[in-house]
Every structure is written in C-alpha cells, then in structure tokens.
Amino acid sequence: MKLLCVFIAFLLSFFIGQSIVLKLYMFSYRRRLFDPVDGRKTHEGHIPRLGGMAFLPTQCCIFILVVVVLRHFNVIYVDYLLLSQFLLLILGLGLLFITGLVDDLVGIYYKWKFAAQFVAALLLPISGLWINNLDGLLGITVIPDWIGVIMTIFIIVFIINAFNFIDGLDGLCSGLTILACTVLGTLFFRHESWLPVIFSFITVGALAPFFYYNVYGQTKRKRRIFMGDTGSMTLGLTVAFLMIRYTAGDSSDPNPNGNILIAFSVVLVPLLDVVRVVCIRLLKRKPIFLPDKHHIHHYLVSMGISRRKALYIILLIAFGYIVFNMCFVRFVLNNNNIVLLIDLILWFGGLWLFGKVRHPQPENTAQELLIESGQP
C-alpha cells in the first residue's frame, strides 16, 4: 500500500510538472522571457529560462496532499519532528524560489542571492537538523552541536552554489538531481523512512518532464526550456536536505557507519568540480563567480565530444562514484578515509588526463564579468 502511494505520488508529480512546463512555454513566448545569448552561452535562438518555476509548486502541493491523505488513513506514522523539518525546508525553498525568480526576470546582485541562500540554510538547523557525526572522516566522529550547525550551513550554501554553477549543460543539473533523489529515496525506503521517500520520488517525477524538454526539446518547435536560478537553487537545497537527513541516521539502520560518505556520493561530481574551478579562478586572481570554461563539461566538449554525450558521461561518472562508495564503504574497505582518498585520486587524475588532450578555451571578457556580477 505504501509503495503504491509512492508510485501514485510520482505519477501525479510527473503529469502536473509536465502541465506546468507546457504552460510556462506559452507564457514565456508571450512575454518574450528568454535566456539572453551572449559570449559565454552556447545555445542559439530564443529559449525560455523559467522552467524552474515548475519544480517547487509540484513538490509542495503533491507532498502535502499525499502526506495528509496517508496520515488520515493511518497508512504511515508521521514523526512531527521530521514533519517540522520538512515544513521549514518548504519555507527555505520558497525563499530561494522567489530570489531565483527575481534574478531570472530582472537580475539581482549575487550578494542578495547569497544572503537568501544563507537564510534558507539556517532554517534546517533551526528545525533540529544538522550534521553531528563525521563517521571517522579525518579521524573525527561526534562533533559539538555548534560546530555541526556552522558546518551544516556552510555545506548547504556550498551545495546550492555547486548546483547553480554546474547548470551549464542541458540536463546536467536536473539529471544529477534525478540521480541523487532516486538513490537517496531508495536508501530511505530501505529504512522505511516514508516522508523522505515520498519527497524524493515526487522531486524525480517533477523533474522528469523538464529533463526531457531541456535535453531533447527542439528550439525551432518551441519545445526547449531552461530552469534558471529558480530551479538550480531550489534543487540544490532539496538534495542538501535529503543528504543531511540521511546522515542523521535511523534507529533501524544496523550499520550507520559510512552514511555521511554515501550521502555525499550523490553530489561528489558537482562539489569536486566547483572546488577545482574555484581554485583555478583564485590562482588566476579572478573573481570566483566569474563564469569560465573550466568545468568538466567544457573539458569533455573541448575534446570533440557532443554535449549530449558529455551529459551521459558525467551522469555515468556520478553513478559510478555512488556504486563504488556504497560497495567499498560497507563491504570492502569499511574505511571512509581510504575510500574518499581513492575518490579524489580518480577525480583529479582523470581531469589531468582530460587536460592533456583538450583544446584551449577562450578567456572571459570584461562584459561577461559585468553580466555575471549583475551590474547593468
């Protein structure tokens, strides 16, 4: 019965998400709300960038409806502490939704986006959810609450920006989110934590129609759309919440060790990519928010790989990290530090090889810097 309800919730979110995306097409073309074409963009033609508006309404409405119905018929037990965490999550998503929408429509300075991200991240510790155990990473296990709160806020803001930064290839941000929510939803299902299961698969259902139109839609037929900051920031917070919720463990988990590394495996690719890109920008004494062509998808495209194949390769790499870490943490090495070290060696070793064969990319212009910083 519970599985059937999860499946119904997925279908509802899929069809409602598709309906909203189609409505956004018509609205965007009527109002001519298109993603601007400039020197740092790779697309051509008029493409709407309000696709992210479809995510939050679908997530919230279906989640609330399903939880109320299941609770009314006593199908699931609702932990009110967990429910309060979801309520503050929805509040944070709403804040990022409004901020991203304003940025997509008229543009705002990044400091205001950063402030909204900080407030949204702060809501999770206020709800009682933060990282309190590193499972032996760097030899650290239990950490004081105040350190855990600060670390949690930093990690959430970092993940939100990682998803925002990596949204430069059709289907990449939404594809990584679908992969992350599918994996985390399955892990929550294993421990019968039903609220996160429902929310995870509702998110997958809401994203599936957008992923199709974003990757396979045709510009000439007016069936292609971008998510904008409205989508990338809310998806970043969604995945961050589910990850941290999973690291909190569950009383039914017979082996909670390794939960933190397994949870972070779902975002390892965007996190490591952003760390490397930011380091490159700092070494070149450039602003860290200046767009460039040093992301992994730029490396792959510069090797002559098509953008769609580059998407599949990155998603396969992300899936490989998830499977590798799950297997090695729980069944082979049972050591978070060694597994993390192998992850880093594979990542930076692979990028070193990419750097040997890729073609040089042009640097950014002063005009692009003004565009990214939000200056007129």
C-alpha positions as CSV (number, residue, x, y, z in Angstrom):
1,M,0.0,0.0,0.0
2,K,2.8,2.4,0.9
3,L,4.7,1.6,-2.3
4,L,1.6,2.1,-4.3
5,C,1.1,5.5,-2.7
6,V,4.7,6.5,-3.5
7,F,4.2,5.4,-7.1
8,I,0.9,7.4,-7.4
9,A,2.7,10.5,-5.9
10,F,5.4,10.1,-8.6
11,L,2.8,9.9,-11.4
12,L,0.9,12.9,-10.1
13,S,4.1,15.0,-9.9
14,F,5.1,13.8,-13.3
15,F,1.9,14.9,-15.0
16,I,1.5,18.1,-13.1
17,G,5.1,19.0,-13.7
18,Q,4.6,18.4,-17.4
19,S,1.5,20.5,-17.5
20,I,3.2,23.4,-15.7
21,V,6.2,23.2,-18.1
22,L,3.9,23.4,-21.1
23,K,2.1,26.4,-19.6
24,L,5.5,28.1,-18.9
25,Y,6.3,27.7,-22.6
26,M,3.3,29.7,-23.7
27,F,3.7,32.3,-21.0
28,S,7.4,32.8,-21.8
29,Y,6.9,33.2,-25.5
30,R,4.0,35.6,-25.0
31,R,6.1,37.8,-22.6
32,R,9.4,37.1,-24.5
33,L,11.2,35.9,-21.4
34,F,14.2,34.3,-23.0
35,D,17.6,33.4,-21.8
36,P,20.0,36.0,-23.3
37,V,22.5,34.9,-25.9
38,D,26.0,36.3,-25.2
39,G,29.6,35.3,-25.4
40,R,29.6,32.8,-22.6
41,K,26.4,31.0,-23.7
42,T,26.4,28.0,-26.2
43,H,22.8,28.0,-27.2
44,E,21.2,29.7,-30.2
45,G,17.7,31.0,-30.6
46,H,15.0,32.1,-28.1
47,I,14.8,29.7,-25.2
48,P,12.7,30.4,-22.1
49,R,14.5,30.1,-18.8
50,L,11.6,29.8,-16.3
51,G,11.4,26.0,-16.3
52,G,12.5,26.0,-12.6
53,M,9.1,27.5,-11.7
54,A,7.5,24.1,-12.2
55,F,9.5,22.4,-9.5
56,L,8.5,23.9,-6.2
57,P,4.8,24.1,-6.7
58,T,4.7,20.5,-7.8
59,Q,6.9,19.3,-4.9
60,C,5.0,21.1,-2.2
61,C,1.4,20.5,-3.4
62,I,1.8,16.8,-4.1
63,F,3.9,16.2,-0.9
64,I,1.4,17.9,1.4
65,L,-1.6,16.2,-0.3
66,V,-0.1,12.7,-0.1
67,V,1.1,13.1,3.5
68,V,-2.3,14.4,4.7
69,V,-4.1,11.5,2.9
70,L,-1.8,8.8,4.2
71,R,-1.9,10.2,7.7
72,H,-5.7,10.5,7.6
73,F,-6.0,6.8,6.8
74,N,-3.2,5.8,9.2
75,V,-1.1,4.3,6.3
76,I,2.1,5.9,7.7
77,Y,3.3,7.2,11.0
78,V,4.2,10.9,10.9
79,D,7.1,11.9,13.1
80,Y,6.3,15.5,14.0
81,L,9.9,16.5,14.4
82,L,10.6,15.2,10.9
83,L,7.4,17.0,9.6
84,S,8.6,20.2,11.2
85,Q,11.9,19.8,9.3
86,F,10.0,19.4,6.0
87,L,7.9,22.5,6.8
88,L,11.0,24.7,7.3
89,L,12.5,23.1,4.2
90,I,9.5,24.2,2.2
91,L,9.9,27.7,3.7
92,G,13.5,27.8,2.6
93,L,12.6,26.5,-0.9
94,G,10.0,29.3,-1.1
95,L,12.6,31.9,-0.2
96,L,15.1,30.6,-2.9
97,F,12.2,30.3,-5.4
98,I,11.3,34.0,-5.0
99,T,15.0,35.0,-5.1
100,G,15.8,32.9,-8.2
101,L,12.6,34.1,-10.0
102,V,13.6,37.8,-9.4
103,D,17.1,37.1,-10.7
104,D,15.8,35.3,-13.8
105,L,13.4,38.1,-14.6
106,V,15.3,41.3,-13.8
107,G,18.6,40.2,-12.3
108,I,20.0,40.9,-8.8
109,Y,23.4,41.2,-7.3
110,Y,24.9,38.0,-6.1
111,K,25.3,39.2,-2.5
112,W,21.5,39.2,-2.2
113,K,21.3,35.7,-3.6
114,F,24.0,34.6,-1.2
115,A,22.0,36.2,1.7
116,A,18.9,34.3,0.7
117,Q,20.9,31.1,0.5
118,F,22.3,31.7,4.0
119,V,18.8,32.2,5.5
120,A,17.4,29.1,3.7
121,A,20.4,27.1,5.0
122,L,19.9,28.4,8.5
123,L,16.3,27.1,8.6
124,L,17.4,23.5,8.7
125,P,19.4,23.7,12.0
126,I,16.6,25.7,13.4
127,S,14.3,22.7,12.7
128,G,16.7,20.5,14.6
129,L,18.6,19.0,11.6
130,W,22.4,19.3,11.3
131,I,25.5,17.1,10.9
132,N,26.6,15.9,14.3
133,N,28.9,12.9,13.3
134,L,31.6,12.6,10.7
135,D,31.8,8.8,10.9
136,G,35.5,8.8,11.3
137,L,36.4,11.2,8.4
138,L,39.8,12.7,9.2
139,G,39.6,10.7,12.5
140,I,36.6,12.7,13.7
141,T,33.4,11.1,14.9
142,V,31.0,13.1,17.2
143,I,31.3,16.9,16.9
144,P,29.9,19.6,19.1
145,D,26.5,20.9,18.1
146,W,27.7,24.5,17.4
147,I,30.4,23.2,15.1
148,G,27.8,20.9,13.4
149,V,25.4,23.8,12.9
150,I,28.1,26.0,11.3
151,M,29.3,23.1,9.1
152,T,25.8,22.3,8.0
153,I,25.0,25.9,7.0
154,F,28.3,26.1,5.0
155,I,27.7,22.7,3.3
156,I,24.1,23.7,2.3
157,V,25.2,27.0,0.8
158,F,28.1,25.3,-1.0
159,I,25.8,22.6,-2.5
160,I,23.3,25.2,-3.6
161,N,26.0,27.1,-5.4
162,A,27.5,23.9,-6.8
163,F,24.2,23.1,-8.5
164,N,23.9,26.7,-9.7
165,F,27.5,26.6,-11.1
166,I,27.2,23.3,-12.9
167,D,23.9,24.2,-14.6
168,G,25.8,25.0,-17.9
169,L,24.9,21.9,-19.8
170,D,21.5,20.8,-20.9
171,G,20.1,18.2,-18.5
172,L,23.1,18.2,-16.2
173,C,21.7,19.8,-13.1
174,S,18.3,18.1,-13.4
175,G,19.9,14.8,-14.3
176,L,22.2,14.9,-11.3
177,T,19.2,15.8,-9.1
178,I,17.2,12.9,-10.5
179,L,20.0,10.5,-9.8
180,A,20.6,11.9,-6.3
181,C,16.9,11.8,-5.3
182,T,16.5,8.3,-6.8
183,V,19.4,6.9,-4.8
184,L,18.5,8.7,-1.6
185,G,14.9,7.8,-1.9
186,T,15.9,4.1,-2.3
187,L,18.1,4.4,0.8
188,F,15.3,5.9,2.8
189,F,12.9,3.2,1.6
190,R,15.4,0.6,2.9
191,H,14.9,2.1,6.4
192,E,11.1,2.7,5.9
193,S,11.5,6.5,6.4
194,W,8.5,7.3,4.3
195,L,8.3,11.1,4.3
196,P,11.8,11.4,2.7
197,V,10.9,8.6,0.3
198,I,7.8,10.4,-0.8
199,F,9.5,13.7,-1.2
200,S,12.4,12.2,-3.1
201,F,10.3,10.5,-5.7
202,I,7.9,13.5,-6.0
203,T,11.0,15.5,-6.9
204,V,12.0,12.9,-9.5
205,G,8.6,13.0,-11.0
206,A,8.5,16.8,-11.2
207,L,12.0,16.8,-12.9
208,A,11.4,14.1,-15.5
209,P,9.3,16.2,-17.9
210,F,11.7,19.1,-17.6
211,F,14.7,16.9,-18.3
212,Y,13.1,15.6,-21.5
213,Y,12.3,19.0,-22.9
214,N,15.6,20.5,-21.7
215,V,17.7,17.7,-23.3
216,Y,15.6,16.5,-26.3
217,G,13.4,19.5,-26.9
218,Q,13.8,21.4,-30.2
219,T,14.2,25.2,-30.2
220,K,12.6,25.6,-33.6
221,R,9.5,23.8,-32.4
222,K,9.4,25.9,-29.2
223,R,9.8,22.8,-27.1
224,R,13.0,23.6,-25.2
225,I,13.4,25.3,-21.9
226,F,16.0,26.2,-19.2
227,M,15.5,26.0,-15.4
228,G,17.3,29.3,-14.5
229,D,18.4,30.1,-11.0
230,T,14.8,29.5,-9.8
231,G,15.3,25.8,-10.5
232,S,19.0,25.2,-9.7
233,M,18.9,26.8,-6.3
234,T,15.8,25.0,-5.1
235,L,17.1,21.7,-6.4
236,G,20.4,22.3,-4.6
237,L,18.6,22.9,-1.3
238,T,16.4,19.8,-1.9
239,V,19.3,17.5,-2.4
240,A,21.2,19.1,0.5
241,F,18.3,18.5,2.9
242,L,17.9,14.8,1.8
243,M,21.6,14.2,2.2
244,I,21.8,15.7,5.7
245,R,18.6,13.9,6.7
246,Y,20.2,10.6,5.7
247,T,23.5,11.4,7.6
248,A,21.4,11.8,10.7
249,G,20.9,8.0,10.6
250,D,17.9,5.9,11.6
251,S,17.3,3.7,14.6
252,S,16.6,0.8,12.2
253,D,20.0,1.2,10.4
254,P,22.1,-1.8,11.5
255,N,25.3,-0.1,10.2
256,P,25.2,3.7,10.3
257,N,28.9,4.0,9.7
258,G,29.6,5.4,6.3
259,N,26.3,7.1,5.9
260,I,27.9,10.5,5.5
261,L,30.2,9.4,2.7
262,I,27.4,7.5,1.0
263,A,25.1,10.5,1.2
264,F,27.8,12.9,-0.2
265,S,28.5,10.5,-3.0
266,V,25.4,11.7,-4.8
267,V,26.8,15.2,-5.1
268,L,30.5,14.4,-5.4
269,V,30.8,15.3,-9.0
270,P,29.3,18.9,-8.7
271,L,31.2,19.5,-5.4
272,L,34.6,18.4,-6.7
273,D,34.0,20.3,-10.0
274,V,33.3,23.5,-8.2
275,V,36.2,23.2,-5.8
276,R,38.6,22.7,-8.7
277,V,37.1,25.6,-10.8
278,V,37.2,28.0,-7.8
279,C,40.8,27.1,-7.1
280,I,41.7,27.8,-10.8
281,R,40.0,31.2,-10.5
282,L,41.7,32.1,-7.3
283,L,45.1,31.1,-8.7
284,K,44.4,33.3,-11.8
285,R,43.3,36.1,-9.4
286,K,39.8,36.2,-10.9
287,P,36.5,36.6,-9.0
288,I,35.2,33.2,-8.0
289,F,31.8,33.9,-9.5
290,L,33.3,34.9,-12.9
291,P,32.0,32.3,-15.5
292,D,34.6,30.5,-17.5
293,K,35.1,27.3,-19.4
294,H,36.9,25.2,-16.9
295,H,34.0,22.9,-15.8
296,I,34.2,19.2,-16.5
297,H,31.5,19.5,-19.3
298,H,33.7,22.2,-21.0
299,Y,36.6,19.8,-20.9
300,L,34.6,17.0,-22.5
301,V,33.2,19.2,-25.2
302,S,36.6,20.6,-26.0
303,M,37.7,17.0,-26.7
304,G,35.2,16.8,-29.5
305,I,32.5,15.0,-27.6
306,S,29.0,16.2,-28.3
307,R,27.1,18.0,-25.5
308,R,24.6,15.2,-25.1
309,K,27.3,12.5,-24.9
310,A,29.1,14.7,-22.4
311,L,25.9,14.7,-20.3
312,Y,25.7,10.9,-20.3
313,I,29.4,10.6,-19.4
314,I,29.1,12.9,-16.4
315,L,26.0,11.1,-15.2
316,L,27.7,7.8,-15.6
317,I,30.7,9.1,-13.6
318,A,28.4,10.3,-10.9
319,F,26.6,6.9,-10.8
320,G,30.0,5.1,-10.7
321,Y,31.0,7.1,-7.7
322,I,27.8,6.2,-5.9
323,V,28.1,2.5,-6.6
324,F,31.8,2.5,-5.8
325,N,31.4,4.3,-2.4
326,M,28.5,2.2,-1.3
327,C,30.3,-1.1,-2.1
328,F,33.7,-0.1,-0.7
329,V,32.5,1.7,2.4
330,R,30.1,-1.1,3.5
331,F,31.5,-4.3,2.1
332,V,35.2,-4.0,1.1
333,L,37.3,-1.4,2.9
334,N,34.9,-0.2,5.6
335,N,37.1,2.9,5.9
336,N,35.7,6.3,4.9
337,N,39.1,8.0,4.7
338,I,40.7,5.5,2.2
339,V,37.5,5.5,0.1
340,L,37.5,9.3,0.0
341,L,41.2,9.4,-0.9
342,I,40.5,7.0,-3.8
343,D,37.6,9.2,-4.9
344,L,39.9,12.3,-5.0
345,I,42.7,10.4,-6.9
346,L,40.3,9.2,-9.5
347,W,38.7,12.6,-10.0
348,F,41.9,14.8,-10.2
349,G,43.8,12.0,-12.1
350,G,41.0,11.8,-14.7
351,L,40.9,15.6,-15.1
352,W,44.7,15.7,-15.5
353,L,44.3,13.3,-18.4
354,F,41.5,15.5,-19.8
355,G,43.8,18.5,-19.6
356,K,46.3,16.7,-21.8
357,V,44.0,16.2,-24.7
358,R,41.5,19.1,-24.6
359,H,41.7,22.3,-26.7
360,P,42.3,25.6,-25.1
361,Q,39.2,27.7,-24.2
362,P,38.9,31.4,-24.6
363,E,39.1,33.6,-21.5
364,N,36.2,35.7,-20.3
365,T,35.7,39.3,-21.3
366,A,35.0,42.3,-19.1
367,Q,31.5,42.4,-20.4
368,E,30.9,38.8,-19.2
369,L,32.2,39.7,-15.8
370,L,29.6,42.5,-15.6
371,I,26.9,40.2,-16.7
372,E,27.7,37.6,-14.0
373,S,28.1,40.2,-11.3
374,G,24.6,41.6,-12.0
375,Q,25.8,45.0,-12.9
376,P,23.9,46.9,-15.6
